Amino acid sequence: MTSPLTLFMPVLPGTSAVTVVATLTTLLPTIEAALASIGTVHYARLVLLDRSQPNLQPDLFSLLPSDKLVIGIITSFDGDFSPYIHDFTVQLSAEFDKTLSLVVGGAALTPVVDHEAEFEAFIAENNASQHIPNTYFFAAYQHTVQDILAAI
């Protein structure tokens, strides 16, 4: 069964959108390789939101510090939550450490490899998909990533 993760993490006050984008952009190739190799993720998106903007779109060229930025990680994955988080903790601990360096409360969770239980609890607490009214999730099919890849 496919499960959703909609993780929203407030960025440390005083951080510019340019800083967040520059940091996350350097991590994307490694993240993409891990997503492919783990083999349980249907879709994944990384978004940067700005709570001060009516459409939530940040000014990606602004060097000005902001207190309103939020990093979002949105995925659909197969299996249970704990093994899913463990797989990513093992493969992407350095990338999570860099991401968490930008996030409110993130310093207490790093290095992630030494704080896996706390990291999992942080994700569960900030996973909007698991909190009412955001619990509705539609899946058009009941196949796993591996089922789909084997069929094509």
N, C-alpha and C positions, 0 to 999 in steps of 0.2 A: 504494500500500500504506500502510495506517495504521501509524504508529509511536508508541510510548509515551514519555512523559517523566515521570519520578517524581523530582523534584528536592527534596532535603531540605537545608535550610540552618540550621545552629545559630545561634540568636540570641545576640547579645553578652551575656556574663554581666552580671547586674545590671539587666537590662531587665525591666520588668513586662509581664504579658499585656495590661493596659490600654493601655500605650504601643504595643505591636505592633498590637493591634486598631484603635486610633484611627488609626494611620498607614495601615494597609492599607485600612481602610474609605474613607478619602478618595481612594484610588487606583482603587477598583473601577469607577466610571463610565468613566473613560478606558481602563482595561484592557478592559472589556467592549466598548467601541466598537472598539478595535483588534482584538480577537478576531473580531468580526463583519466588519470590513473586510478583514482579511488573507485570510480565506476558506479556510484550510487546517486549521482546528482543529475537530475533531469535538466534543470535550468538554474542559472545563477546570475545575479545582477549585483553590481556595486554602485551605489548612488550617493551623491552628496546633495543634501538639502539645506536650505537657508530659511529658517523660521521667520526671518524678518521680511521676506519677500511674499507678496500675495500668491504667487504661483509656486513658491518654495524653491525656485531656481536660483542658485548662487551666481554671483558675478565672478566668473572664473578668472578674470584678469585683475581682480582687486587685490592689492597688497595690504589693504587696510585690515587690521585685526577685527575679528568678529566674535560675538558671544552667542551667536544664533545658529551655528553650523551643526549638522547632524550627518553622520556616516550611516548609511543603510546597507545591509547585506540581506538580499532576498533570494532564497533558494527553494527548490522543491527537490526532495530527496527520498530515496527508498530506505526502509528499515526504521529502527528505533533511534531515538534522539541521542542517547549516550554513546553508542558505537560510532554514530556519525560524527559527533564532536571529537571523539577520541581519534578517529582516522585523520581528521584535519589537524588536531593538536600535534600528532606525530609528524605529519608531513609539512606543516606550515607554521611551526612554532616561532621561527624567526620573523616571519611575515606578520603573524598575529602580534608579536612583541612590538614591531614597528608601528602597526596600526593602533595598538593600545596606547602607545606613547602619545598619541594625539587625542585620546578619549578621557573624559571625566571618569575617574576611578580606575583607569587602566593600569596605572603604575603598581597598584596593589596586586595585580594579576600576572605580573611578569617577573621572571620568565615563565611563560605559559607552561612549559614542560614541568616546572616545579609546583604549579598551581592549577593542575588540570581540573580538580573538583570545583575550585572556586571559579575558574573560567567557565565551566559548564553551568554553574549556578548563575553566573552573571548573564550568560546567553539566555538561559531559561527565563530569568527575571525580565530581560529586555526584549524577549521574543513576542512582538505584538500579535503574532498569529495564535498565541496560546492564551490570550487574555480577551475576555468579553469586551466589546462586541465584535472582535476581529476573528472569531473562531471559525467562521464559515470558510470552507475550502472546497472547490469543485475540481475533480480530476476526471477528465474525459475517458480515461482508460485505467485499467488496473494492472498494467504490465510494468515490470521493472526496467531500469535502464539496460540491464544485461539481456532481458528478453527482447527488447527493441533492437539492440545492436546485433543480436544473433539473427534476427529476422530480416535485416536489411543487407 
